Amino acid sequence: MNLNDWRRVLVFGAHVDDEIIGPGGTISRLSDMGAEVFVVTFTGGTKDTGYSRADLKDKIAEMRRAEAGAADAILGIKERIFLGRPSQGVVNDTATYQECVRLIRQIKPDVIFSHWYEDKHRDHRAVAEITDEARWKAWDHVLVDLGAPYYTPEFYFYEILELFPHPTILVDISATINTKIEAMEAMTSQLDVLPRVAQYIRGVGQTRGFQRGSEYAEAFLRSNLLATPL
């Protein structure tokens, strides 16, 4: 694993702030290094449940899309793609799975980041299952109408609500922790939904940094679904 080899990066997230809470510092660091970062957000349609007041129910989807644009500019994200699935309703159906296969073949990433299977949130678990398998199917010689087969060399899960007991890699984000928190604070509609989220982000970053030997770090777990061809 060498960050300099990651020139095209694909991040899958269930909701518009997941890529911040999880790999936001790594995204900013890679962007600063010249990598192109693409984010695929599964939800963000009309059925968004991320509101803390009833009067925001009909406005929240539009608000979160605007906040996502602000966060993208802060983190240096090249492009964000919304799949428009309902929040709390992401399912591993054929259409969603094949859309992820198509996007992997289209973007041709050097590395994929996605949710972990053991997260509390049902959408996070669904995204982990869909994308881990889609990486394999994108390499398989089928569904040629979705693009030519493509093998993504590396796939890592990131942390949101549950922390890995034994992470595979720890990435130093000491230089980008403040950028990560700035991006999260741009998610103004979520600061009441996730009280003290900035403190949580900083605390987890310090914990992982202690384990790595740096001030701050982010932890990732390598997928073992697909063997690496040598």
N, C-alpha and C positions, 0 to 999 in steps of 0.2 A: 504494500500500500504506500503510495506516494501522492501527496496532494497535487504535485505538479503535473501528474498524469491525468488529473480530472479536468479536462477542458470543456466538456459538456456534461452538465449535471441535471438530473431529473429528480424532483422531489414530489412525492405523492402525499397529500394531506386530506383529511376528511373535511376540515373547516378552515377558514381563512387565517386563523392565528396558529394553527398547529405547526406550520413550518417555522414559526418564530420561536415558540416555546421549546420545540425540539431542537432542530439543527440551525436555528437562526444565526448563531455566531459563526458556524462553519460556512453557511451560505455567504455571509458578509465577507469572511476571509477569502473564500474562493473567488468571489466577485472582484475583490480587490486585487487578486492575483491574475485577473483577466479571463477567468472561466465564464462561460455562458450558463446561467442557471434558469431552468424552466420549472415552474410549479404547476401541478395539476390539483385543483381543489374539487373534491367530489360534490360537495353541497354548494349552497349559495344561490339556490333558486328561490321560488316564491314561498316554499315551506321551510323557513328558517326558524329554529326554536331558540336562538341565542339572544333572547331579550329578557330583561329583568323587570320591566314595567309593562303592563297590559297595553298602554297607549302606543308602545313601540312595535306591536305585533305586525302591523301592516307596513311598517317602514324599515324593519330591521334588515331585510335582504339587501335593499338598496344602500343602506348605511354601511353594511359590512363590505360590500363591493367597493365603495368609495374608500373605506379604511384600508382595504387590501391594496388599492392602488398607491396610497401613501406609504404603506409599509414596503411595497415592492421598490419604490424609489429609494427608500432608506437603506434597504439591504442590497440593492443592486440586482434585483431579479430582472432577467431579460423579458420573460413572458409568463403570464399566468393564464391557465386554461380552466374554465369552469365547466364541470359536467352537469350541474344543475339537479343533482339528486336531492331528495328531501332530507333535511337534518333529522337525525334519529331514525332514518329509514334507508340507509345505504345497505344494499343487498348484493350478494354475489350472483347476479343474473347474467345471462349470456351477453346481453347488449353492453353492460358495463364492463365485463371482463374483456370482451373483444375490443372495446374502445381503448382500453389500456394497452392491449397488444398492439393496436394500430399506432398509438402515440409513442410507444417505445421504439417501434420500427421507424417512425417518422423522425423522431428527435435523435435517435442513435446515441444515447448517453454513454459516457465512460463509467458512470456510477449512478445507482439509484438509491434514494433514501425513502423509507416508508415507515408506517406505524408498526408497532409490535403486537403480536398475537395476544399477549397477556394484559393488555390495557383494560381498564374498567369500562371505557366507553364503547358501546356497541358499534358505532360507526368506525372507530379506530380499529377494532378487531376485524371488521369486514374489509376495510381497506388493506390491512396487512395480508389477509388471505387472498384477496383478488390480485394484488400487485405482485406478490411473491410468485404466484403461479403464472401470472402474465409474463413475467421476465423469462420463464422457461418456454412458454408457448410462443413468444416472439422469436425465439431461436429455432423452433420446430418448423419443418418444411411443410406447413399447411396454411390455409387461409391466405393464399397469395394475393387475394384482392385487398388485403389489409396492408400490403407492403412486403418487401423482400425480407426474408428471415434475417434477424440481427441478434447477436449475442452481446449482452451487457456484462462486462468483465466482473463488476463488483456490485453487491447489493447489501445495504445495511439498514437495520431497523434503528429508529431513534426513540428517545424517552419522552413521554408526556406525563401521565398520571402515575405510572409504575416505573420503578428504576430497575435496571438490569442487575442481577446479583453478580454476574461475571461478564462485564463488557469485553468486546474484542479489541476495540481501539478507543483511545482518548485523544481528542483533538484540542490543541491549545487555542483558546479563544480569548486570551487575556487582552489582546488588542482590539477585540470587537464586541466584548460583553456590553459596553455602553450603547453600541449601535443596536444590538439585539434588544436591549431594554427600551431604547427609543422607538424601535419598530413596534414593540408590544404596546407602548403607551399611545401610539397612533390608533390603536384599536379602542377608541374611546367608549364605544358601546359595550365593550366586554369588561371594562374595569370594575363594574358592579357585579357582573356575572361571575367573575373570577377575582374576588377580593384578595389583595396582597400578592397578585400574580408576579409583579416585578420583584418582590422580596423572594418569592419561590424560585424564580429564574436565577437570581443572583446566588441564593443559597445552594441550589443544585450545582451551579457552575463552580462555586467555591469548593464544594465537596469533591467534585470530579477533578478539579484542579489540584487539590491536595493529593489525590490518588496518583495523578500524573507527575506532580512535581512542578506545576506551574500555578499561576494565580487563579486562573479560571480554565475550565475545559468542558467539552461535551463528550458524552459516551455514546458509542454505537455498538451494535451487535451484528455480526456477519450472518447472513442467511446461509443455511447448509442444505437448502432444497436442491440446488443445482451444482454439480461438481464443476470445477474449473478445468477446461481442456488445455493440456500443455502440448 
